[in-house]
């Protein structure tokens, strides 16, 4: 049975404190109002046993200041204050939970979706009725302040206090499992946020070679990197074992730099494969590189799946007409067809946006190795206006989009509110307290956004990003029907599909089903009967001319 070997861990009537601080010659800890010396171990660790209990507060002493534990499970007063001792125990009621069998993922920001973990839990029946089989939580590790996307987290093990802390997260996971829904947690191993980052005081946690625009990057391949890798690997096991997470989504793995003989991604996957409690590991990557998911025998890292942006980009550029930034590489309907058939549009071909050849073919990898979507937090929130797709193309076209990705042979992922036509934007919001960080943030955003600038520190920006829950029942009903079909007769992941395009739209077949997206008049030659459609314009039977709708037909033999 796995047990965390760093941090503050309860052992009968004592707590063992253990921290990695190789550059220090001595170290003290203050528990409540008492101070204790830690004993030095091998490889730069310090440890001690103290009579203490759950709920007691503590901090490591640096020049008279109490610094939070790098392995803190809870920061009740935020990133700059004392850590709190937390018991890993919880009254779990999910012993019959079998794990995620057919992934239909729903990405959400805890604060914008339900204010906190308990608010999200109240919506579990809604998500179950929708047909969702897994929720993906944007990062929940402790960040500065009360609101943030989560990618500015600075304490990998501490569950965000404003969301409900450790107890709140365990409550949410427990409720989700009782209702047949898995939980995937978004974790950030490519950098650490700017405010409340005290890791550098303890040791060489960060690389001296590599940089990211978001913050310092973990030291995975330089001197002392063994214990940094251990710090991250233990975090992977922590979420899976202490919080019963069913999966982890690894943020931006293209910004994880590691020249070790065994890449940290492979080490993560090996660790999870050996763990008694199973979980799926999904990578976010913009490299279009199948090595992330190829098995080790084919020189891959062997992760379970990766996000694939190309279908999103192809859909977005075609339906909106936008050609700025990376959308300049897309826009033709044929790009949608290629993404449906081959996964990567850029699979070893020249990219105008990148000004180089990009990507590599995925070969015969099955569809369940790729997660697809028509919007997500990045693609909405990184827009200058934060607008969702329905606000850009209107309801009728927005109704066509799930036919392209929900029914594709890949793992579909919805972005919160998409299913009922949410029109509130999803903006970039923060709650820093450090004046220099705030100044730098504002200057950078103003330079980047120009006339579109809005105040990221404002609580109003966060409030504007919350779901309105103004539900369009017609759209919601359509999503429910499509999800039910995807989970039922179309539940496979075979990429053996046929795709056809013309000026009017796109047609693709999966098994006994024909999916038609007809923006203009197009002739459909297949034989079939209507199962689901966006409106009454679609004929009940094909072959026929179809225009101004999207539909699913079942082969009529």
N, C-alpha and C positions, 0 to 999 in steps of 0.2 A: 504493500500500500504506500503510495507516494505521500511524502510529507515535506513541507517547505523547510529548507535548512538554513535560510537566512531571514533576517528581520526579527520580530518579537513573537515568540511561539510559546504558548501555555503548555506547561508540563506539570501536571498535578497542582501543587500549591506554589509553584514557581513559574517564572517566565525566563526563557533563555533568549538573550539578546545577542545577535551575531551580525556583524557588518564587515564589508570589505573596505579597507582603508590602508592600502600598502605604503603610502608615502608618510604615514604618521608613525611616530615612535611610541606614542601613548594616546589613550583615548578615555574620556570619561562620559558617563551617561547620567542624566538627571531624571529620576522617576518620581513623579509628583514633586515633593520638596527634598528628596534625598539624592545624594550624589554617590556614584559607584565607579570604581576603576574597572576597565575591561582588560582581559589578559590577551596577549598577542598569541596568535596561532601561526601555522604555516601559510605561505602564499599571501600574506598580508591581511588575514582576517583577525578580528578582535571579537571576544565574546565574554559573557558573564551570566551568572544566574542571579535573579533578584526575586525576593518575595513580593509578588504583585498579582493583580487580578485584572480581569476584563474591565475595560472602562478607564483604567488608570492612564494618565498621560505622561509622555516622556519625550526627551530630546537629547541629542548628542551635543556635548559642549565644545565650542570653538571660540577661544578668546572670550569666554564668559557668556557667549550667546548660545541659546538652545536652537539647534538645527534639526529639522525633521529627519526621520529615518528614511534612507533611500528605498527601504522595503516596507514603508508604512502601509498598513491596510486601510487606514482611515485618518483623514485630516478634518476633524469636525469644525475647526475654525479657519480652514484654508491653508494655502501652500506655505505660509510663512510662520505658522504656529506649531504647537506641539502635536506629535503623533499620538494616536490612541491605541491601546492594546485591544485587539479584537479576537474573539474565539472563532475558529473555523467551523465550529459546529452549527448545525441548523436542522430543524425538524422537516427533513425532505419528505415529500409525498409522491415522488415520481419513480418509485421502484419498478413500475410497469411500463415506463417510457422506453420505447424501442429505438429512438433516434429519428433523424430526418430521413424518410424513405424516398419521397418524391419532392425535391426542393421547388417550392414556389416562394421566393424570397420577397420580403417587404422591408425596404430600407427606411429607417426613421431616425430623426434626431429626438432624443428623449424629451428635451425641454419644449421643442416646437410641437411635438405630437401630443404629449400628455402632461406637460409641466415637470413631472418626476416619474420615478419607477412605478409608484402606486397609481398614478394617473394612466400610465400605459397599461398597467394590469387591468384596469377597469374596461379598457377597450379590447381585451382579449376575445370576448364573445363576438364582437364585431368582426375581428380579423378571422376568427374561426369560420364564421358564416360566409365571409368573403371567399374563403378557400385557401388562405395563406397557410403554408406549412412551416415557415421559419421567418422570424423577424431578425433583421440585422441592425444592431444598435451602433450608431456612430459613436466614436470613442467615449468611454465613461471613466477613464483614468483622470485623477485630479488635475484640474487646470486652475489658473488664477481667476478669482471672481466667481460669479454665479452663472454666467452665460458665455458660451463659446462653442464653436463647432466641435471642439474636442481634440483637434490636431495640435493644440498648443499645450497638451498635457505635459506635466513634469514629474509625475510620480506614477510609475507603471503599475504599482500594486494597490494604490489607494483609490477606492471608488468615490466618484465625485460627491461631495457633501450636499450640494444643492439639489441633487437628484434623489437623495435618500440614503446614500452611503451603502455599506456592505449588506445590511439587513434588507434594504429596499430592493437591491439587485437580486438577492437570493429569493425574495418574495416574488418578484416578477418572473424569474426563471421557473420557479415552482408552479406558479399559476399557468404559465405558458405550457409547460409539460403536461399538466393535468388536463389541458384542453387540446392536446395533440399538436402543439406548436413548438418548434425548436427555437433556440436562441443562438445567434451568431454575434460575436463581439468584434468590433473593429479595433485593431491594435496598431500602435505606431512604433515601429522598431527602426525607422530610418532617421529620426531626429528627436530632439527634446525641445519643448517650448522655451520661451524667453524669460518668463517671470516665475520665480520660485524654483529655479533649477540650481540645486545645491550639490549635485553629484560631483562636480569638479573639485569640491573641497575634500572629498573622501579619497579620490584616486583617479587614475587615467581612464575614466569611462569613455572619453571621447577621442575620436581620431585626430591626429595631427596632419593627416594627408588629405582627407576629403572634407568637402563642405557642401551644405545645402542652403538654399535661400530661406529656409524656414527655421534653422537653428543647428546646433552642433550635432554631429552624427556619431553613432556609437562606434567604438574601437573594436572591430571584429577581426583584425588581422595584424595588429602591431604588437609591440612588447606589452605584456600584461593582459592580452586580449582573452586568454582562457577564462578568466573570472568574469569578464564582461559578457562573454558568451553564456557563461553559466547563469548570470543575472537575468538574461533574456530568456534562456531555455526554461528556467524555473518559472518565469512569468507565464510562459505558454502553458505549463502544467498547472499553474495556479488557477487560471481561468477555467480550465477544463475540469479540474478535480474539486476545487473549493466552491466554484460557482455553477458547476454542472453545465458549462457552456457546451453547445453541440458543435461549435465551429468557431474559427477565427478568420477574420478578413485582414490580411496583412497590407497595410497602407503603402502605396508607392514603392514597391520592391525595386523598381528601376533606380531608386536613390539609396539602396542598401549596397554599400561597397565592401567587398570581401574577396581578397586574393588568396585566402587560405586553401589548402588542398581539398578540404571539405567546406563548401560554402555554407554559411549559417542557415540558408533556406533548406538545404538538405539535412542539416543537423536538426532543425526544427521538425521536419517531416519524420525523420527516423525516431525522434523522441516520442512523437505522437503515436506512431505505429506501434511502439513498444508499450505504451501506456494502457493500463487496464480499461480505463474509460475512453471510449472512442470519440473522435471528433473529426470534422472535415477542415482542411486548411485551404483557403481561397486567397489568391494573390491579386492585388491591383498592379497592373503593369501596362505601360504604354509602348513597350518594346516590340510588340507583335512577335515575340520569341517563344516558340513552343518548348524550349528547353526547360522552362519553369515547371511544366506539367509532364514532360516526357519522363519515363521511368529511368532509374539510374543505369540500367543495362544499355540504354540509348544515350548515355551521358547527360541525362536530365536531373532535375532536383526532385521530381516525383510528387509535387504538390497535387492536391485533389482537383483544383480548378483555378481558372484565372478570369478576371474581368476582360471583356473584349469590347473596346470602344468603337470599332469600325462600323458595326451595324447601327449603333446610335448616331454616329457622325453621318453615315449615308442617309438614314431616315431624316435626320434633322435638316441637313443641307437641302435635300430634295423637297421637303414639305414647306420649309420656311423661305427658301431662296437665298439664305445667308451664305456668304463666301469669305468672310473674314477669318483670320487665324487659320487653324487647321481645317476649317470647312472649305478652304480653297482646293483641297484635295478631293472633294466630294461634290455631289450635286446631281449627277446623272442617275437615272433609275437603275441603270446597269450595275452601279456600285452597290445598291441594295441587294440585287440579285446575287452578286458575287459574295457579299457578306453572309447571305443566307446559305449559300452552297459551300463556300470555302472558308468561312469564319473571318479570316483577315483579307481585307481588300488590298492592303499593302503587305504582300507576302514575298518580298524580294523584288519589288518594282520601285521606280523612281518616284519620290514624293516632292512635289513643288514646294510645299510648305517647309519641309525639313531640308530641302536642297541636297538630298542624297537618297540612295537606295535604302528602303526601309522594310523590315520584317523578313519572315521566312515561312514557307508553307507548313501547314499543320499536319499534312499527310492524312492518315486514316484515323486520327484520334477521334473518339466518340463525342457526341454533342454535350454530354454531361461534364466535359472538361472545361466548358466555357459558360460564363454568366453574361447574359445580354439584357438590354433595357432600352427604353426610349427616352428616359431621363433618370438622373440620379443627383445626389447632393452637389457634386462637382459641376456637372453640365448645366444645372440650374443656378446654383449659388455663385459660380465664377463668372456668370454673365454680368455685364455692367449694370443691368437693370434687375437681375435676379428673377426674371419672368419664367414662368412655366410654359410648356409647349402649347397648352390650350389657349393661353393668352396671346400666342404668336400666330397660330393657324386657325383658331376658331374651333367650335365644338364638333362640327361635322367631320373635319379632317382629323381632329384629335381622336374621334371614335374609330378611325381606320388603323391607327398606330398599333394597338394591342394585337391586331390580327397578324402583324409582321413579326413581333417578337414573342408574344405569349404562346403562340402556336408553333414557333420555330422549333427545331430539334435540339435547342440548347436550354440551359437553366434560366428561366425568366426571373427578373427582379423588378418589382414596382418601386416607385419612390412615393413616400407617404402623401396621401391625398389625391394622387393621380387618378385613382379608380373612381372617384366621384366628381372629378372636375374642379379640384381646388384651384382657385385663382390668386390667392395670396402669394406674393413672391417668397423666395427663400434667399435671404440676404446674408451678408457676412457680418457677424456680430461678435463683439468681445467685451470683456469687463476687467481690463487690466487696472492696476493701481499704481504701477511704476510710471512716473512722469516722463522719463526718457523713452521708455517703450511706447507709451501713448503718442508722444511727439513723433517718433519715427514711423509709427503705424499710420498716423494721419498724413504725414508728408508723402509717404510712399503711395498711399491710396489716392490722394489728390493728384499726384503725378500720373498715376495709372488710369484714373477714371475721368479726369477732366470735369466736364459739365454734369456727368452722371454721379458725382461724389455724394455720398450720404455718410452720416456720422456712425462709424462702426461701434463706438463706445456707448451710444445712446440705447437706453432700454426700449425706446420706441422702435428702433430698428429690429430688435429681437421680437417685440410684440407683433410687428407687421409680418414677421416670418412664421408666426404660429398658425396652425391650421384653423380655418374658420368653422369647419364642419358644416358648411352649407352644402348639403348633399344633393347632387343631381341624380335622382333615383333611376332615370333611364340609363345614364352612363354606368352607374353602379351595377345595375342589373346586367348590362352587357359584359362587364368585367367578370361578374360571378359566373355567367354562362360560359365564357371563354376559359376561365380557370378550371371549371368543372370538366370541360371537354379535355383540357390539357392533362388533368390528373387522371382522367378516365381512359377513354379509347385512344387518346393521343399521348399517352404517358411515356412513350419510348424516347430514346436519344439517338436513333439511327440517322446519320446524315445522308442517307440514300434518298434524296429528294430531287424532284424535277422543278426547275424554275424557268419561267418564260416572262419576257417583258415586251411591251410595245409602247407606242405613244400614249395609250390610254391608261396603262397601269401595269400591274404585276400579278402573275398567277404562279402559285407553287403547290405541289402535291406532296402529301405525306400519307403513305399507306392508302387507305380508302377515302381520304379527304382531299378536297380541292379548296384552296384558300384563294379568294379573288379580291384584289384591291383595285377598284376601277374609278379613277378620278374623271376620266373621259370615257366616251363610248368605246367599248372593246368587245370583240367577239370571243366568246368562250366556247371551245369546241368539245370539252369534256362532257360526259353524261353524268348527271347527278341531281339530287334533290336538296333543297335548301334546309339547313339546320339552324344557322344563326346569321343575322344580318344587322347592319347598322341602321337601316331604315326600310321603308316599304318599296323603294325603287328596285330592289333586287328581285329578279324573277324567281318564281317558286322552283323552276326546273331549268337545267342547262342540258344541251347547248342552247345558247341565246346570246343576245347583245346585253351587256351590263354597263351601267353608267351611274356615277355619283353615289357609290356605296361600296362597302366591303362585306364579304360574306364567306361562310363556310358551307360547302356542299359535300354531300356524301355520295360516293359512286353508286350509280344505279345500274346494277347488272341485268 
